[in-house]
Amino acid sequence: MKLLAPRMEWRVEDDIMTRGRQEVATQALRPGRARAPACLGIGLWVMVAATPALAGPAEDAYVAGYVTAVLERQMDVKGSKITVKDGVVTVAVAGLPASDREKLVANLSTVAGVVRVVVVDLRQPPGTAAPATSPLPTTTATPSGPAVEAEVPRRGLEVLPKGLLFAPLIADPRWPHFSLVYQRFHEDARLGNAAIASLGETFSLLRGPLGEQGGAWEVGIQAGVFSLFDLDAPSGDLVNADYIVGFPFTYRWKGFSAMARVYHQSSHLGDEFLIDNRVDRVNLSYETVDVRLSYEVAEWLRVYGGGGYIVRRDPEDLKPWSTQMGVELRSPRAYFGGSLRPLAALDVQYREQNDWNPDLSLRAGVQFEKLPLFDRKIQLLVEYFNGYSPNGQFYRDKVEYIGLGLHFYLY
């Protein structure tokens, strides 16, 4: 690796300095010579000769090594190429989610000796890259020395890797994650003020490379509980609880990602709600196979779509087919000192059970960028929903509500 080159130059400079000191000592022992001018001249020459090695390649080599460690151990960014020239760090990487790029720049900018950080998306040919993602610097030698290059190699099979290849769907009402949301229902016979708390996450179990172009596959587990509470009831009665357990199989290549999932969902009414309202309980339980395709068109834009089929269902008259599509917008800039990033998402689902009428879910708000809470992404979002209820026991009911909530994502 070229990373070793500055160390070799350092040894050469050490040899030069050693020979210089030896020559000074020799001159000092010779009679009849002007010892002071000789010592002064040799000392100045050694200092001038040593300065480029200290200011250029040696410093860049340190930065390259430190950046490599940060990418590999802290951020788990593998398969990337690092080039450092006079403190300017260029990271070329494929498949990095747009939401993580500014975090990468922020982390690397804190490394001592880093002047500027440039992230290059390997999806773009070098000749057509935008100025912000310009081609890698050349390694032609300059007065300050050649550029230093290093790599974070792709690994083989990984167990319990960090992150996810398929990013969560922000506006999907039943995407497993941690959240707490206040909801105000509009002209609903059962609910007025309500709260829904969700506990869940998606975890990667195994990950490995696929192909020579930077693709990767992943096997994970997904689980979530969504509990709806009636805030107008004297004791905040539990109204409905949905349980989801699934096994996602995902693939990612550059900006494209796909997820095939097998999951189970069951729904249960709360005891107090059941007693007070005398409603007929539905034994809703089913297993579904679904597929989602996602593409990051730009750093600020993601689109996705897919469909699903219920393979086992109770009640048996539950119709099996469904489709889903959506779009997510993220600001490429974070405001207030890099603390808040605006975002918005729209999710639309159609079900055969509901005669293919749309279920519209819209969420918008901000993501907190500098809250190091277990390395999670924290979002404060307002939401609007209009369609058939996502709460399992009431899947036949048409509802409309607005809400405000906190959402936590591990990705």
C-alpha positions as CSV (number, residue, x, y, z in Angstrom):
1,M,0.0,0.0,0.0
2,K,1.0,3.6,-0.6
3,L,0.3,4.2,3.0
4,L,3.8,2.8,3.8
5,A,5.6,5.2,1.5
6,P,5.8,8.2,3.9
7,R,7.3,5.9,6.6
8,M,10.1,4.9,4.1
9,E,10.7,8.6,3.5
10,W,10.9,9.2,7.2
11,R,13.6,6.6,7.5
12,V,15.5,8.2,4.7
13,E,15.3,11.6,6.4
14,D,16.5,9.9,9.6
15,D,19.5,8.6,7.8
16,I,20.2,12.0,6.4
17,M,20.0,13.6,9.8
18,T,22.2,10.9,11.3
19,R,24.9,11.4,8.6
20,G,24.6,15.2,9.1
21,R,25.3,14.8,12.8
22,Q,28.2,12.5,12.1
23,E,29.7,15.1,9.7
24,V,29.2,17.8,12.2
25,A,31.1,15.8,14.8
26,T,33.9,15.1,12.2
27,Q,34.2,18.7,11.4
28,A,34.4,19.6,15.0
29,L,37.5,17.3,15.5
30,R,39.4,18.7,12.5
31,P,41.9,21.4,13.4
32,G,42.1,24.7,11.5
33,R,38.5,24.6,10.3
34,A,35.7,27.1,10.9
35,R,33.7,24.8,13.1
36,A,30.7,27.2,13.9
37,P,29.9,28.1,10.3
38,A,30.0,24.5,9.3
39,C,27.8,23.3,12.1
40,L,25.3,26.1,11.4
41,G,25.2,25.4,7.7
42,I,24.7,21.7,8.1
43,G,22.1,22.2,10.8
44,L,20.0,24.6,8.6
45,W,20.3,22.2,5.6
46,V,19.0,19.2,7.8
47,M,16.1,21.3,9.1
48,V,15.1,22.4,5.5
49,A,15.4,18.9,4.2
50,A,13.3,17.4,7.1
51,T,10.5,20.0,6.9
52,P,8.6,18.6,3.8
53,A,8.5,15.1,5.3
54,L,7.0,16.4,8.5
55,A,4.4,18.7,6.9
56,G,3.4,16.6,3.9
57,P,3.4,12.8,3.5
58,A,4.0,12.0,7.2
59,E,1.0,14.1,8.3
60,D,-1.2,12.7,5.5
61,A,-0.2,9.1,6.4
62,Y,-1.3,9.7,9.9
63,V,-4.6,11.2,8.8
64,A,-5.2,8.3,6.3
65,G,-4.6,5.7,9.0
66,Y,-6.9,7.4,11.5
67,V,-9.6,7.9,8.9
68,T,-9.4,4.2,7.9
69,A,-9.9,3.2,11.6
70,V,-12.9,5.5,12.0
71,L,-14.6,4.2,8.9
72,E,-13.9,0.5,9.6
73,R,-14.5,0.3,13.4
74,Q,-16.8,3.2,14.3
75,M,-18.9,3.7,11.2
76,D,-18.7,0.2,9.7
77,V,-18.1,1.7,6.2
78,K,-16.4,-1.0,4.2
79,G,-15.3,-1.3,0.6
80,S,-14.2,2.3,0.5
81,K,-11.0,4.0,-0.8
82,I,-9.4,6.9,1.0
83,T,-7.1,9.5,-0.6
84,V,-5.4,12.2,1.5
85,K,-3.5,15.1,0.0
86,D,-2.4,18.1,2.2
87,G,-5.1,17.3,4.7
88,V,-7.9,17.0,2.1
89,V,-9.6,13.6,2.6
90,T,-11.5,12.1,-0.3
91,V,-13.6,9.0,0.5
92,A,-14.9,7.0,-2.5
93,V,-17.6,4.6,-1.4
94,A,-20.6,2.8,-3.1
95,G,-23.9,2.1,-1.5
96,L,-23.7,4.6,1.4
97,P,-27.3,5.7,2.2
98,A,-27.8,9.4,1.6
99,S,-28.7,10.0,5.3
100,D,-25.3,8.8,6.4
101,R,-23.1,10.9,4.2
102,E,-23.2,14.1,6.3
103,K,-22.6,12.1,9.4
104,L,-19.5,10.6,7.8
105,V,-18.3,14.1,6.9
106,A,-18.9,15.4,10.4
107,N,-17.1,12.5,12.0
108,L,-14.0,12.7,9.8
109,S,-13.8,16.5,10.1
110,T,-13.0,16.1,13.8
111,V,-9.8,14.1,13.0
112,A,-6.6,16.1,13.7
113,G,-5.0,17.2,10.5
114,V,-8.1,17.0,8.3
115,V,-8.7,20.2,6.3
116,R,-11.7,19.2,4.3
117,V,-13.7,16.0,3.6
118,V,-15.1,15.1,0.2
119,V,-17.4,12.0,-0.3
120,V,-17.4,10.5,-3.8
121,D,-20.3,8.3,-4.8
122,L,-18.9,5.5,-7.0
123,R,-22.2,5.4,-8.9
124,Q,-21.0,8.4,-10.8
125,P,-18.4,8.1,-13.5
126,P,-15.4,10.3,-12.5
127,G,-15.8,12.5,-15.6
128,T,-19.4,13.4,-14.8
129,A,-19.2,13.9,-11.0
130,A,-20.5,17.1,-9.5
131,P,-18.0,19.5,-8.0
132,A,-19.0,18.5,-4.5
133,T,-18.2,14.9,-5.4
134,S,-15.3,15.5,-7.7
135,P,-12.9,12.8,-8.9
136,L,-10.2,11.4,-6.7
137,P,-7.1,13.6,-6.6
138,T,-4.2,12.3,-8.7
139,T,-1.1,10.9,-7.0
140,T,1.3,12.9,-8.9
141,A,4.2,14.1,-6.7
142,T,4.2,17.8,-5.7
143,P,6.5,19.8,-3.5
144,S,4.6,18.6,-0.5
145,G,4.8,15.0,-1.5
146,P,2.5,12.5,-3.2
147,A,-1.0,11.8,-2.1
148,V,-1.5,9.0,0.4
149,E,-4.0,6.2,-0.4
150,A,-5.6,3.6,1.8
151,E,-8.5,1.2,1.6
152,V,-11.1,-0.3,3.9
153,P,-11.5,-3.7,2.4
154,R,-14.9,-5.5,2.0
155,R,-15.3,-8.3,4.4
156,G,-16.7,-11.8,3.9
157,L,-19.5,-13.2,5.9
158,E,-20.3,-11.0,8.9
159,V,-22.3,-11.9,12.0
160,L,-24.5,-9.2,13.6
161,P,-23.1,-6.4,11.4
162,K,-24.0,-2.8,12.1
163,G,-26.7,-0.9,10.2
164,L,-29.2,-2.1,7.6
165,L,-29.1,-2.6,3.9
166,F,-32.8,-1.6,3.5
167,A,-33.6,1.6,5.2
168,P,-36.9,1.9,7.2
169,L,-40.0,3.3,5.5
170,I,-40.7,6.4,7.5
171,A,-44.4,6.9,6.7
172,D,-45.4,3.2,6.9
173,P,-47.8,3.0,9.9
174,R,-46.7,-0.5,10.7
175,W,-42.9,-0.4,10.2
176,P,-41.4,-1.8,13.4
177,H,-39.5,0.8,15.4
178,F,-39.6,2.7,18.7
179,S,-42.1,5.6,18.8
180,L,-44.6,7.5,20.9
181,V,-47.3,9.4,19.0
182,Y,-50.3,11.4,20.0
183,Q,-53.3,11.1,17.6
184,R,-56.5,13.1,17.2
185,F,-59.2,11.2,15.4
186,H,-61.7,13.2,13.2
187,E,-65.4,12.3,13.6
188,D,-64.7,8.8,14.8
189,A,-67.3,6.7,16.7
190,R,-64.8,5.1,19.0
191,L,-61.8,7.4,19.5
192,G,-61.1,11.1,19.9
193,N,-57.7,11.6,21.6
194,A,-55.5,8.6,21.5
195,A,-51.8,7.6,21.8
196,I,-50.0,4.8,20.1
197,A,-46.7,3.4,21.4
198,S,-44.6,1.1,19.3
199,L,-41.7,-1.1,20.4
200,G,-39.6,-2.9,17.8
201,E,-36.7,-2.9,15.5
202,T,-35.0,-4.6,12.6
203,F,-31.7,-6.3,13.3
204,S,-29.2,-7.7,10.8
205,L,-28.1,-11.3,11.6
206,L,-25.8,-12.2,8.7
207,R,-24.4,-10.1,5.8
208,G,-22.1,-11.0,2.9
209,P,-20.8,-9.6,-0.4
210,L,-22.5,-10.5,-3.6
211,G,-20.8,-9.8,-7.0
212,E,-17.7,-7.8,-7.8
213,Q,-19.5,-4.4,-8.0
214,G,-20.1,-3.8,-4.4
215,G,-23.4,-5.6,-3.9
216,A,-24.3,-7.2,-0.5
217,W,-27.0,-9.5,0.9
218,E,-28.4,-9.6,4.4
219,V,-30.6,-11.8,6.5
220,G,-32.3,-10.3,9.5
221,I,-35.1,-10.5,12.1
222,Q,-37.9,-7.9,12.6
223,A,-40.3,-7.6,15.5
224,G,-42.7,-5.0,16.7
225,V,-45.6,-4.2,19.0
226,F,-48.1,-1.4,18.3
227,S,-50.4,-0.5,21.2
228,L,-53.3,2.0,20.8
229,F,-54.6,3.7,24.0
230,D,-57.8,5.7,24.5
231,L,-56.7,8.9,26.2
232,D,-60.3,10.0,26.8
233,A,-61.0,6.8,29.0
234,P,-60.6,7.3,32.8
235,S,-57.6,5.0,32.9
236,G,-56.2,5.4,29.4
237,D,-57.6,2.0,28.2
238,L,-55.6,-0.2,25.9
239,V,-57.8,-0.4,22.8
240,N,-55.8,-2.6,20.4
241,A,-52.3,-4.2,20.2
242,D,-50.8,-5.6,17.0
243,Y,-47.8,-8.0,17.1
244,I,-45.5,-8.4,14.2
245,V,-42.6,-10.9,13.8
246,G,-40.8,-11.3,10.4
247,F,-37.6,-12.4,8.7
248,P,-36.4,-9.9,6.0
249,F,-34.0,-11.0,3.3
250,T,-32.4,-7.9,1.7
251,Y,-30.0,-6.9,-1.1
252,R,-28.3,-3.6,-1.8
253,W,-26.2,-2.4,-4.7
254,K,-25.2,1.3,-4.8
255,G,-28.5,3.3,-4.5
256,F,-30.8,0.3,-5.1
257,S,-32.1,-2.0,-2.3
258,A,-34.7,-4.7,-2.2
259,M,-36.3,-6.6,0.7
260,A,-38.3,-9.8,0.6
261,R,-40.0,-10.6,3.9
262,V,-42.0,-13.3,5.5
263,Y,-43.9,-12.1,8.6
264,H,-46.7,-12.9,11.0
265,Q,-49.2,-10.4,12.4
266,S,-51.8,-10.9,15.0
267,S,-54.2,-8.4,16.6
268,H,-55.8,-8.3,20.1
269,L,-58.3,-6.0,21.9
270,G,-57.5,-4.6,25.3
271,D,-59.5,-6.1,28.2
272,E,-60.9,-2.9,29.6
273,F,-61.9,-1.7,26.2
274,L,-63.6,-5.0,25.4
275,I,-65.6,-5.0,28.7
276,D,-66.7,-1.4,28.5
277,N,-67.7,-1.4,24.8
278,R,-69.1,-4.8,24.4
279,V,-67.7,-5.1,20.9
280,D,-67.3,-8.3,18.9
281,R,-63.7,-9.5,18.8
282,V,-62.1,-10.6,15.6
283,N,-59.5,-13.3,15.7
284,L,-57.2,-11.5,13.2
285,S,-54.0,-13.5,12.5
286,Y,-52.2,-14.1,9.3
287,E,-48.8,-14.7,7.6
288,T,-47.7,-12.6,4.6
289,V,-45.0,-12.7,2.0
290,D,-44.1,-9.3,0.6
291,V,-41.4,-7.6,-1.6
292,R,-40.2,-4.0,-1.5
293,L,-37.9,-2.3,-4.0
294,S,-36.3,1.0,-3.2
295,Y,-34.1,3.4,-5.1
296,E,-32.3,6.6,-4.0
297,V,-32.6,8.8,-7.0
298,A,-30.6,11.5,-5.4
299,E,-29.1,12.3,-2.0
300,W,-32.4,14.0,-1.1
301,L,-34.9,11.7,-2.9
302,R,-36.0,8.0,-2.3
303,V,-38.8,6.2,-4.0
304,Y,-40.1,2.7,-3.3
305,G,-42.8,0.2,-4.1
306,G,-43.9,-3.4,-3.9
307,G,-46.7,-5.8,-3.0
308,G,-47.7,-8.6,-0.7
309,Y,-49.8,-11.8,-0.5
310,I,-51.4,-13.4,2.6
311,V,-50.5,-17.1,2.6
312,R,-52.5,-18.1,5.7
313,R,-55.3,-16.0,7.2
314,D,-57.9,-15.9,9.9
315,P,-60.7,-15.1,9.2
316,E,-60.6,-17.0,6.0
317,D,-62.6,-14.4,4.1
318,L,-59.7,-11.9,4.4
319,K,-58.6,-11.1,0.8
320,P,-54.9,-11.7,0.2
321,W,-53.4,-9.1,-2.2
322,S,-51.9,-5.7,-1.3
323,T,-49.6,-3.1,-2.8
324,Q,-47.5,-0.3,-1.4
325,M,-45.6,2.7,-2.8
326,G,-44.1,5.8,-1.5
327,V,-41.6,8.6,-1.6
328,E,-39.2,10.2,1.0
329,L,-37.6,13.6,0.9
330,R,-34.6,14.6,3.0
331,S,-32.9,17.9,3.0
332,P,-29.3,17.6,1.9
333,R,-28.5,20.2,4.5
334,A,-28.9,20.2,8.3
335,Y,-29.7,23.6,9.9
336,F,-29.0,25.3,13.2
337,G,-25.4,24.3,13.3
338,G,-26.1,20.9,11.7
339,S,-28.6,19.9,14.4
340,L,-31.9,19.6,12.5
341,R,-32.5,18.0,9.1
342,P,-36.0,18.6,7.5
343,L,-37.7,15.5,6.0
344,A,-41.0,14.4,4.6
345,A,-42.5,11.1,3.5
346,L,-45.6,9.8,1.8
347,D,-46.8,6.2,1.9
348,V,-49.8,4.8,0.0
349,Q,-51.2,1.3,0.4
350,Y,-53.9,-0.5,-1.5
351,R,-55.6,-3.7,-0.3
352,E,-57.9,-6.1,-2.1
353,Q,-59.8,-6.4,1.2
354,N,-60.8,-2.7,0.9
355,D,-61.6,-2.8,-2.8
356,W,-58.3,-1.2,-3.6
357,N,-59.1,2.1,-2.0
358,P,-56.0,4.0,-0.9
359,D,-54.7,4.3,2.7
360,L,-52.8,7.5,2.7
361,S,-50.1,8.2,5.3
362,L,-48.1,11.5,5.4
363,R,-45.3,12.4,7.8
364,A,-43.1,15.5,7.9
365,G,-40.8,17.1,10.4
366,V,-37.1,17.1,11.5
367,Q,-34.4,14.7,12.4
368,F,-32.1,15.5,15.2
369,E,-28.5,15.0,14.0
370,K,-26.5,15.7,17.2
371,L,-28.2,13.6,19.9
372,P,-26.0,10.6,20.6
373,L,-28.7,8.5,22.1
374,F,-27.5,5.0,21.6
375,D,-26.5,6.0,18.1
376,R,-30.1,6.1,17.0
377,K,-31.8,8.5,14.6
378,I,-34.4,10.6,16.4
379,Q,-37.3,12.2,14.4
380,L,-40.0,14.6,15.5
381,L,-42.8,14.2,13.0
382,V,-46.3,15.5,12.4
383,E,-48.6,13.0,10.6
384,Y,-51.8,12.7,8.7
385,F,-53.7,9.5,7.9
386,N,-56.8,8.9,5.8
387,G,-57.9,5.4,4.9
388,Y,-58.8,2.1,6.5
389,S,-57.5,1.7,10.1
390,P,-54.0,0.3,10.4
391,N,-55.1,-1.0,13.9
392,G,-55.7,-4.7,13.2
393,Q,-59.0,-5.3,15.0
394,F,-60.6,-2.3,13.2
395,Y,-59.3,-3.1,9.7
396,R,-62.8,-2.7,8.3
397,D,-63.2,0.9,9.6
398,K,-62.5,4.1,7.7
399,V,-60.6,6.6,9.9
400,E,-58.9,9.9,9.6
401,Y,-56.5,11.4,12.1
402,I,-53.6,13.8,12.7
403,G,-50.8,13.3,15.1
404,L,-47.4,14.3,16.5
405,G,-44.8,11.9,17.7
406,L,-41.2,11.0,18.4
407,H,-39.6,8.2,16.4
408,F,-36.4,6.3,17.0
409,Y,-34.5,4.3,14.4
410,L,-31.4,2.2,14.9
411,Y,-30.2,2.3,11.2
